[in-house]
Amino acid sequence: EWESLLPLGIFHGVTTNPTILERCGHPCTVSTLHNLASKCLEYTDEFMCQSWGSTVQELYDNGMALSEPARDRIVVKVPVTPLGVEAASKLIKSGVRICLTACYNHKQALIAANVGAEYLAPYLGRMTDAGKDGRDECLTMLDIVDGLQSTTRILVASLRDAESISDLTASGMDTFTFSPDVARMLFEEPLTDKAAVDFEEAAARGGGSS
């Protein structure tokens, strides 16, 4: 997936989490994530991976280990829970970039802004599945961080189609994470494909060469 999409030059980074790693058959270990980060950072500016642990100290220690190869380019994700936020606070003080993840309610933007997280990741599709207005929740989060004059960015996740990205962008949001399938949807336009073919055929007829 990376080899076909990342060279396009339109993606700022790659995100992952333990669920995605399991789905792809990768072990959730520090060494695995270091290897993935190394490959990703050949193409992009940023790699996001999630810490794990049942205590604040475990979340902190794993976060420090995950970010160690490149603290300026590796962002550590932790859930927006009391344990996660306490660990995030410690990690931020240690110079680690943080994304609070698994966000399902606009009030959690208050937490992210006040702890100083660089990103907050609301799950748009899953909020909608749960009966919430996911779009409205995300836009309210943006209003909250703007109202607090916070630098926290709302990283909209759980996006199922390219139209949702276009709609949210037109409403003022600018940071998204989505699957390779959705990335390919950005390029789906038969009229453009036909025009590109027509150009090539015209160039061939004209003896096109460099």
N, C-alpha and C positions, 0 to 999 in steps of 0.2 A: 504494500500500500504506500509506504513512504517513498519508495523509489519512483513511483509514478506521479505522486501528488506534490511532494515537497519541492522538487526542482522547478515547479511552476513559479515559485517566488512570491506567492500571494498569502502565504501562511506565516504568522509570527512565531508559532510554536506548536508543541504537541502536548496533550494531557493524557494521563492515564490514572488508574486507581486499581485497588485489589480485585474488584469485580471484573474489570476489563482484562487484567492480567490472567485471571482464572479462565475467562472465556476464550482467550487466545492460547491457552496452554503454557503460559510462562509462570514460573514460580515467583511468589511475592517475597523477594529477598533483596537486600541492599546491593549485592553484586549484580543481579539481573538488571536492576534499575540503573545502576551506573553504566552498564553496557548499552542499555537503550538510550540513556542520556547522551552518551558519547556519539552514537549514530545520529540521533536527532539533531544535535548541535552542530553537525557538519552542514546541515541544510538551513537551520532556523536559529532564531535568537534565544529561544526559551524552551525549557522542558519542565513540565509540572508532574509531580508524582506525590502519592499520598503516604503519609506516615501511618503507623499502626501501633497499637498497644492498649492495655487495659488500665494503665495508670498515666498520670501526667508525665512522670519521669520516663516511662517507656516511649511515649509519643515524642517527648523532647529528644531523647537519645537517638531514636530512629530518624527523626527529622534532621538532627545534626549530621548523622552519618550519610543520609541521602544527599544532602546539599554539599557535602564536603568537597567534591571535585570542582565545583564551580558555583560558589554562593551568589555570584552576580547574575547567573543565568538559569539556575535551578530553583524553581518555586515549590515549596512544600505545602501540600494540602492537609488540612485537618478538619474534622467535622465541627460544625458550629454548635457544640455541646459544652457544658461547663468544663469537662476534662479537656476537650479540644481547645477551647479558648484560653484556658490557663497555660496549656502547653504552647499555644501560639504566642502568647504574651512573652513567655521565656525565650522562645525561638527568635522573635523579633528583636529582643534585647541582645541576642547573640549574633545579630546580623543576618538572619535568615529571612528570605522573602516568603510571605505567607499568603495562601488562599484559603479562606474558610469555605468549606463545601457542604453539600447536602442541605442547602438552604430552601425552606419551603414557606417562609412567612416574611412579609416586608419588615416586620419589627426586628428581624435578625440583622437588618442593615445597620441598625443602631449599634449592635454589638461589634460588627466588623469595623465600622468607622471609629469607634471609640478605642478598640484595641490596637488600631493602626494596621489592620490587614491591607495588603496591596490589592487583593481581589476578594470578592464574595461571589460564590457560584450558586445561583438559584436554578432549580431543575424545572424548567418551563413545562415540558411535556408531562412530567410526573405530577406537577401541581394540578394541571388540567385534568389528568386522569383521576385525581383524588377529589374532583368537584370544585376546585378553586378556579378563579380566573387568573391563569398563569401569566398572561400578558399584563394585566393590571397590577399584579403583585410585583412583577419586574420593574414596571415603570414607576411604581411607588417607591421601590428601593432606590431607584435613580434619583427621585426627588429628595429622598431622605439624605443620601450622601451629599447631594448638591446643597441642600439646605444647611447641612453641618459644615459645609466648605471642606469636606473630607477629600483626600486623594484616593480613597478606595474605589476601585473600578468594579462595576457589576458585570461579571463574566457569565453570560446566559448559557446554560447547559441544557441537556435533554431536548435538543431541537430535532424535529423529525422531518423538516422540509425547508427548502431554500426560501420559500415565500415568507415564512416566519422571520427569517433573518432580514429580508428586505423590509418587512413591515416594522420591525423593531428599530432598524436603522433609521428609517424615515421618522420615527418617533423620538429619536435622540440617543439611542443606545449604540455603542460602538465596539463591544467586546463580546466574542462568542466562541464557544467550543462545540464542535459537531463531528459526526462520524464521516469516514471516507465516502459513504454513499451519499450523504447530504452535500459533501464537497463537490461531488460529480454533478449533482443537480444544478449547481451554479452555472454549469456550462451547457445545460440542455436547452438548446434553441435551434430547431430544425431550419429556420430561415437563415440563421448565421452559418450553419453547416453547409447549406446549399450555396450561399454566397461565396464561401471559401472554396468550394469545388469549382464554381463558375470562374473565379479568379485564376485558379490553377489551370483550368482548361484553356482560358483565353491566353495565359502566358505561354502555354505549350504551343498553341496555334501560331503565336507570334515569334516562336523560336526562342523563348525565354531562356536566358543563361546569364551567369554572373560575369 
